[in-house]
Amino acid sequence: MPAGTPAEISKKLFDAAQDVLRRPEVSAALAREGAEVAMSKSPEEFAAFLVDDNRFWARLVKDAGVKAE
């Protein structure tokens, strides 16, 4: 969602996504694609995960010397 989205809207969307991810048919479909469902406790925890994940991939790409063509 866009930066500056009100916290109450972020929480509402986060809760809706959590409800969907708890459905057995959704986690089964994701598992068939090789994805693993890991639930965050809050929008803030998820945001922190994204920051850490971005740092991990950026460092991996840099260390591997990958260049865009």
C-alpha positions as CSV (number, residue, x, y, z in Angstrom):
1,M,0.0,0.0,0.0
2,P,1.2,3.6,-0.5
3,A,3.4,5.3,2.1
4,G,1.3,7.4,4.4
5,T,-1.7,5.0,4.4
6,P,-3.5,5.5,7.8
7,A,-2.6,3.0,10.4
8,E,-6.2,1.8,10.8
9,I,-6.4,1.0,7.1
10,S,-3.1,-0.8,7.2
11,K,-4.3,-2.9,10.2
12,K,-7.5,-3.7,8.4
13,L,-5.7,-4.9,5.3
14,F,-3.2,-6.8,7.4
15,D,-5.9,-8.6,9.3
16,A,-7.7,-9.5,6.1
17,A,-4.5,-10.9,4.6
18,Q,-3.9,-12.9,7.9
19,D,-7.4,-14.4,7.6
20,V,-6.8,-15.5,4.1
21,L,-3.4,-17.0,4.9
22,R,-5.0,-19.1,7.7
23,R,-7.3,-20.9,5.2
24,P,-6.1,-24.4,4.6
25,E,-6.8,-24.2,0.9
26,V,-4.6,-21.1,0.5
27,S,-1.7,-22.5,2.5
28,A,-2.0,-25.8,0.4
29,A,-1.9,-23.9,-2.8
30,L,1.1,-21.9,-1.7
31,A,2.9,-25.1,-0.6
32,R,2.3,-26.6,-4.0
33,E,4.3,-23.7,-5.4
34,G,7.1,-24.2,-2.9
35,A,6.0,-21.2,-0.7
36,E,5.9,-21.4,3.1
37,V,3.3,-19.4,5.1
38,A,4.9,-17.5,7.9
39,M,2.6,-15.2,9.8
40,S,3.7,-11.8,11.2
41,K,2.2,-10.6,14.4
42,S,1.6,-7.0,13.2
43,P,2.0,-4.7,10.2
44,E,5.1,-3.3,11.9
45,E,6.7,-6.7,12.3
46,F,6.0,-7.4,8.6
47,A,7.5,-4.1,7.6
48,A,10.6,-4.9,9.6
49,F,10.8,-8.3,7.9
50,L,10.6,-6.6,4.4
51,V,13.5,-4.2,5.4
52,D,15.7,-7.1,6.6
53,D,14.8,-9.3,3.5
54,N,15.6,-6.4,1.2
55,R,19.0,-6.0,2.9
56,F,19.7,-9.7,2.6
57,W,19.0,-9.8,-1.2
58,A,20.8,-6.5,-1.9
59,R,23.9,-7.9,-0.1
60,L,23.7,-11.2,-1.9
61,V,23.5,-9.5,-5.3
62,K,26.3,-7.1,-4.5
63,D,28.6,-9.9,-3.1
64,A,27.9,-12.1,-6.2
65,G,28.8,-9.2,-8.4
66,V,25.6,-9.4,-10.4
67,K,25.1,-6.5,-12.9
68,A,22.0,-5.5,-14.7
69,E,22.3,-5.8,-18.5
